Each structure stands twice: as structure tokens, then as C-alpha cells.
Amino acid sequence: MEYEFRLDKMESKKKSAMFHFSKRLFDIIFAMILLTVTSPIILVTICAVRFESSGQIIYRQRRVGLYGNHFTIYKIRSMDVNAEASGAKWAEKNDPRITKVGCFIRKTRIDELPQLWNVLKGEMSMIGPRPERPMFTKEFQALYPNFTQRLTVKPGLTGWAQINGGYDITPKEKLKLDLEYIHSMSVRKEALILCKTVKVILNGSGAR
């Protein structure tokens, strides 16, 4: 195992089997419905990305998932093809690498829709901490020893940190919010995050 997990009593507390079963069942049903409903939007966006620039349309990237296992995440490309020619880095506010189409789909989170496939595959959940890239996970783990506690639950398409700042908060603040979510996972919390996610998508807050 590449990552070391340090769990306190609260974090190691097992949620009920019924909660996890219900959460997975919801993930499958909701992801299938969303994929069906948003498929026309995905197709139009793909055409827009192709019209604006050449290169791959679906962007693939390695991320760290449950218990440190790596998986491939899917996104509709929102940056220039050579956006990471000089190395990987977090997206910045008003990042010049973001295309015109990319600016819109990032604000509306359309670029994240292909990750519904990751949800169906069981690599992600609809709700959970956003998955980080391996190099950033190692970097933040060195800075914050309890950073890998985020890996004790499946990463999510949306999450408590995403609706409370998204990209506009620091890794330390993000960790604090993610651990708050892990401590208080419940059906009520999941419903609250879903409702607030709709609000975030509508007003485009927290995007870069």
C-alpha cells in the first residue's frame, strides 16, 4: 500500500451496512438517470470543443481513490492541449490555459459529467471528497499528516468541500471540510450536499 492511513476512533467507526448499500444503489440509479438526461448536453459540448480546437476531447487523468488505489478519471477537455507542457499544476483563477468553451463548461460543471461513468464503475460516488492527483496527494500528505484520511471513503463527483468554496479554498481548508463530511456521513447530509450542489452549478461559484 502506497499510503499510510491514520484513523482515529471516529474515522474508523463503521457506518451501517444499510447506509452503504443505499448510497451505492443511489449512485447507480442517479448516475444512469443523469447520463441519460445530459447525453445531449455532452454531445453538444463535445462538438463545441472540437470546433474550438484540435486534440483529444475527453481528458483522462490518474487520480487517487478509495484506500489509495489509483484510477482514471474522465473529463471533457476545458484547457489548451498543451496546458501541462511545463508540468502539472492546480488551475488558477482566470487561468490563461482555459479555453473559451472551457470557461463555460467549468462554471456549469459540464466538464465533469463523464465522471458519471466512474460512478457507475464503482470508482467514485456521487458524493465524497474530490479525488486528487497522485503527485498532489503526496505533496499534501507531507504537509498535513492526516490528509490520507480523505481516502477512507470513495471520492465523489461533488462534496462538502466543493459546495463550501470549491477551488477557492486552500488544501488545508479542503481537508478540514472533507473530514467534517467523513465524520458526519448520513442520508440527511447527502441530501443537503446534493441540494447545495444544484445551487453552486446555477450560480457558477467556486469554479476556475
Helices and strands as residue ranges (DSSP letters): H 9-12, H 17-52, E 58-64, G 66-68, E 70-76, H 100-107, G 110-115, H 116-121, E 125-127, H 134-143, G 147-152, E 156-158, G 162-164, G 166-168, H 171-183, H 187-203
